[in-house]
Amino acid sequence: MGSKTLDKKSGPALSGEKLASLYRALPSVERLLSGPRLATLETRIRRDLVVRSTREVLAAQRARIAAGTASTVPSPEELTQCVIDRLQLLSGGGLTPVINATGTILHTNLGRAKVASEVAEVAGRVAASYVDLEIDLATGRRGDRYKGVGRMLTALTGAEGSLAVNNNAAAVLLAVNTLASGRQVVVSRGELVEIGGAFRVPEIVKAAGATLVEVGTTNRTRVSDYERAIGPDTGLLLKTHTSNYRIVGFSKSPSTRELVQAGNRHGIPVYEDLGSGCLVDLSRYGLSREPTISEVVAAGVDVVSFSTDKLLGGPQGGILAGKSGLIRAMRANHLLRALRIDKVTMAMLEKTLAIYLDPASIEERIPFYWALARGADQVRREAEAFVAALSVSRLVLSVEPGQSRIGGGACPVDRLATSVVALTHREVAAEALALALRRSRPPVLGRIHRERVLLDFRTVFPEDREPLAQVLRRIDRDAAAA
């Protein structure tokens, strides 16, 4: 193909005459555009984009000639194919559904939580319709965008008020800017969390217009450390839940209730960034106990924030919940306009929260909890049944025990017993096999361990199994899987 020709490298340095002949051999933009394939393409894609892609392909070839890395010139047909490939990448780009066989339930690079099918249906319906987002149907006047989410969060957490923004980092930014802009925010050194992707609490606090005051040490901080730091410029006491790491051993940090009591003594609001945030007790699944949102609210914090696309199992978003007066102040902050969620996310979030009103149905309806609740024996039986039904000749499959992760910066030390399907190919190395899986349709993502590709069945959902089997059969038929 043309791309291989374009990447070909020459041997010895080319003479000036040879270089000139290569330049002359390149077709003009007009010649390529007049060919039947590009002429037809212009009926479906804007002409200016076709022209630009053609010029870019020819410019790239001239650059290779100038660098001495092209000893021949691709044919007009090959160059035309390069233009078509470039345009297909442009027009066919976008998010591609994948099969997550990594064993990480909340995989950040794969979009974190897989939402419930009924939540996805609501998203499609709302996206294609006008909705009563900010209108009161009874009066015909402007209404409250957050009314549905607010009612459910009050019922589920006991908070007086709430607000939804586009992620938890946005929630931290809005809370700190509203409550402590131009003032000091006191936080433990052991809680200076990096949220992920290099977003760090100190930088967010600074961006919110506040000054961070660090107290205690990395492993031990007491209430008295906070109280000694309180002064006339203190605007907020911040507690950050270390949801993506743990400090163990000789360590100490004040409880939420202890910090609230200190805040009350000094008239300073207490804000807890809960990070992942959950509405149910995870210890029932054999995981380390995470504080639930309702427990934090009951402890008396003025504001708590958490993500909605992690342990909640919903779409990307962030929730602020707490005392009604402070929530009203955040609603009045002009930053909210830049941080609020749209109608589709709002509808998805409302539907996800509504599922929690029926606790008995959570494991059946929310994919995160479905993956979490399945016992190791059940996962093993599913993996064994999958392998037994798959007829292949070049692929070698076996079912072995393994460990799954929660992911998404949650429950960092916990592992779940699982079963993996270990894959090897008689003619292809593990790296090439993993690449073939990623290039398949649908793409399949596993992990490599000891020269084998492991497919963790804890994160392979029932609707994934037949597409996965089809992918493996295709790869098995292709001796050159790489």
Long-range contacts (C-beta under 8 A, 24 or more apart in sequence): 1-78, 1-81, 2-74, 2-77, 2-78, 2-79, 2-80, 2-81, 2-82, 2-85, 3-82, 3-85, 5-72, 5-74, 5-78, 6-60, 6-61, 6-64, 6-70, 6-74, 6-82, 8-69, 8-70, 8-71, 8-72, 9-69, 10-68, 10-69, 10-70, 10-71, 11-71, 13-68, 14-68, 14-71, 19-65, 19-66, 19-68, 22-65, 22-70, 22-72, 22-73, 23-62, 23-65, 25-73, 26-58, 26-61, 26-62, 26-65, 26-73, 27-58, 27-76, 27-79, 29-54, 29-55, 29-58, 31-76, 32-58, 32-76, 32-79, 32-80, 32-83, 35-76, 35-80, 37-80, 37-84, 38-80, 38-83, 38-84, 41-84, 41-87, 45-87, 45-91, 49-87, 49-90, 50-83, 50-87, 53-83, 53-86, 53-87, 53-90, 54-83, 56-86, 57-82, 57-83, 57-86, 96-442, 96-443, 97-442, 98-442, 98-443, 98-444, 98-445, 99-442, 99-443, 99-444, 99-445, 99-460, 99-464, 99-467, 99-468, 99-471, 100-445, 100-459, 100-460, 100-464, 101-444, 101-445, 101-446, 101-454, 101-455, 101-456, 101-457, 101-459, 101-460, 101-464, 101-468, 102-445, 102-446, 102-447, 102-456, 102-459, 103-402, 103-403, 103-404, 103-405, 103-418, 103-420, 103-447, 103-454, 103-456, 103-458, 103-459, 104-404, 104-405, 104-406, 104-407, 104-459, 105-368, 105-371, 105-372, 105-404, 105-405, 105-406, 105-407, 105-408, 105-458, 105-459, 106-309, 106-310, 106-311, 106-368, 106-406, 106-407, 106-408, 106-410, 107-407, 107-408, 107-459, 108-196, 108-407, 108-408, 108-409, 110-445, 111-309, 112-309, 112-310, 112-316, 112-407, 112-408, 113-309, 113-310, 113-312, 113-313, 113-314, 113-315, 113-367, 113-368, 113-408, 114-313, 114-367, 114-368, 114-461, 115-313, 115-314, 115-315, 115-348, 115-352, 115-367, 116-313, 116-351, 116-352, 116-355, 116-365, 116-366, 116-367, 118-351, 118-355, 118-365, 119-314, 119-315, 119-348, 119-351, 119-352, 120-348, 122-347, 122-348, 122-351, 123-315, 123-344, 123-347, 123-348, 125-347, 126-343, 126-344, 126-347, 127-343, 127-344, 131-343, 131-347, 133-343, 133-346, 145-340, 145-346, 146-331, 148-346, 148-350, 149-319, 149-346, 149-349, 149-350, 149-353, 152-350, 152-353, 152-354, 152-356, 152-357, 153-319, 153-321, 153-353, 155-357, 156-279, 156-293, 156-294, 156-353, 156-356, 156-357, 157-279, 157-293, 157-294, 157-297, 157-321, 158-294, 158-297, 158-298, 159-293, 159-297, 159-304, 159-321, 159-322, 160-322, 160-323, 160-324, 160-327, 161-321, 161-322, 161-323, 161-324, 161-326, 161-327, 161-328, 162-319, 162-320, 162-321, 162-322, 162-327, 163-319, 163-320, 163-321, 163-327, 163-330, 163-331, 163-336, 164-308, 164-317, 164-318, 164-319, 164-320, 164-340, 164-341, 164-345, 164-346, 164-349, 165-317, 165-318, 165-319, 165-320, 165-336, 165-339, 165-340, 165-341, 166-316, 166-317, 166-318, 166-339, 166-340, 166-341, 166-345, 167-307, 167-309, 167-316, 167-317, 167-318, 168-195, 168-273, 168-275, 168-277, 168-305, 168-306, 168-307, 168-318, 169-195, 169-199, 169-204, 169-318, 170-318, 170-339, 171-273, 171-305, 171-306, 171-318, 171-319, 171-320, 172-201, 172-204, 172-205, 172-208, 172-273, 172-305, 173-204, 173-207, 173-208, 173-335, 173-339, 174-208, 174-320, 174-330, 174-333, 174-335, 174-336, 174-339, 175-271, 175-303, 175-305, 175-320, 175-330, 176-204, 176-205, 176-208, 176-209, 176-210, 176-236, 176-238, 176-271, 177-208, 177-209, 177-210, 177-333, 177-335, 178-326, 178-329, 178-330, 178-333, 178-335, 179-235, 179-236, 179-269, 179-271, 179-303, 179-326, 179-329, 180-208, 180-210, 180-235, 180-236, 181-208, 181-209, 181-210, 181-235, 182-209, 182-210, 182-235, 183-210, 183-211, 183-233, 183-234, 183-235, 183-236, 184-210, 184-211, 184-212, 184-213, 184-229, 184-231, 184-233, 184-234, 184-235, 184-236, 185-210, 185-211, 185-212, 185-213, 185-235, 185-236, 185-237, 185-238, 186-213, 186-215, 186-226, 186-229, 186-230, 186-234, 186-236, 186-237, 186-238, 187-212, 187-213, 187-214, 187-215, 187-237, 187-238, 187-239, 187-240, 188-214, 188-215, 188-216, 188-221, 188-225, 188-226, 188-239, 188-240, 188-253, 189-214, 189-215, 189-216, 189-217, 189-218, 189-221, 190-216, 190-217, 190-218, 190-219, 190-220, 190-221, 190-242, 190-247, 190-251, 190-253, 191-221, 191-238, 191-239, 191-240, 191-241, 191-242, 191-253, 192-240, 193-240, 193-242, 193-243, 193-244, 193-245, 193-273, 193-275, 194-244, 195-244, 195-275, 195-409, 196-244, 196-409, 201-238, 201-240, 201-273, 205-238, 210-235, 210-236, 216-253, 218-247, 219-247, 219-249, 219-250, 219-251, 219-252, 220-250, 220-251, 220-252, 220-253, 221-252, 221-253, 221-254, 222-252, 222-254, 223-254, 223-258, 223-259, 223-261, 223-262, 226-254, 226-259, 226-262, 227-262, 227-265, 227-266, 230-266, 230-268, 234-266, 234-268, 235-268, 235-269, 236-268, 236-269, 236-270, 236-271, 237-262, 237-263, 237-268, 237-269, 237-270, 237-271, 238-270, 238-271, 238-272, 238-273, 239-270, 239-271, 239-272, 239-273, 239-301, 240-272, 240-273, 240-275, 241-272, 241-273, 241-274, 241-275, 241-276, 241-291, 242-275, 243-274, 243-275, 243-276, 243-290, 243-409, 243-410, 243-411, 243-412, 244-275, 244-409, 244-410, 244-412, 245-412, 246-412, 246-413, 255-299, 256-291, 256-296, 256-299, 256-300, 256-301, 257-299, 257-300, 260-299, 260-300, 260-301, 261-300, 263-302, 264-300, 269-302, 269-303, 269-323, 269-326, 270-300, 270-301, 270-302, 270-303, 271-301, 271-302, 271-303, 271-304, 271-305, 271-322, 272-296, 272-301, 272-303, 272-304, 272-305, 273-304, 273-305, 273-306, 274-304, 274-305, 274-306, 275-306, 275-307, 275-310, 275-409, 275-410, 276-306, 276-307, 276-310, 276-311, 276-408, 276-409, 276-410, 276-411, 277-305, 277-306, 277-307, 277-308, 277-310, 277-311, 277-312, 277-319, 278-306, 278-311, 278-312, 279-312, 279-356, 280-356, 280-359, 280-362, 280-369, 282-311, 282-372, 282-411, 285-372, 285-373, 285-416, 286-414, 286-416, 287-372, 287-406, 287-411, 287-414, 287-416, 288-411, 288-413, 288-414, 290-410, 290-411, 293-321, 297-321, 297-322, 302-326, 303-327, 307-408, 308-349, 308-352, 309-408, 310-408, 310-409, 310-410, 311-368, 311-408, 311-410, 312-352, 313-352, 313-366, 313-367, 313-368, 313-369, 314-348, 314-349, 314-352, 314-353, 315-345, 315-348, 315-349, 315-352, 316-345, 317-341, 317-345, 317-349, 367-461, 370-461, 371-458, 371-459, 371-461, 372-406, 372-416, 374-458, 376-401, 376-416, 376-417, 376-418, 376-419, 379-418, 379-419, 379-457, 379-458, 380-419, 382-419, 382-457, 382-460, 382-465, 383-419, 383-420, 383-421, 383-457, 384-419, 386-421, 386-457, 386-465, 386-468, 386-469, 387-421, 389-469, 390-469, 390-472, 390-473, 391-473, 392-472, 392-473, 392-476, 393-476, 394-425, 394-426, 394-427, 394-476, 394-479, 394-481, 395-423, 395-424, 395-425, 395-426, 395-472, 395-475, 395-476, 396-423, 396-424, 396-425, 396-426, 397-421, 397-422, 397-423, 398-422, 400-454, 402-454, 402-456, 404-456, 404-458, 404-459, 416-458, 418-456, 418-457, 418-458, 419-456, 419-457, 419-458, 420-454, 420-455, 420-456, 420-457, 421-454, 421-455, 421-457, 422-452, 422-453, 422-454, 423-452, 423-453, 423-454, 423-455, 423-472, 424-451, 424-452, 424-453, 425-475, 425-481, 427-479, 427-481, 428-480, 428-481, 428-482, 429-482, 432-481, 432-482, 433-475, 433-481, 433-482, 435-482, 436-475, 436-478, 436-481, 436-482, 437-471, 437-475, 440-471, 440-474, 440-475, 441-471, 442-467, 442-471, 444-468, 444-471
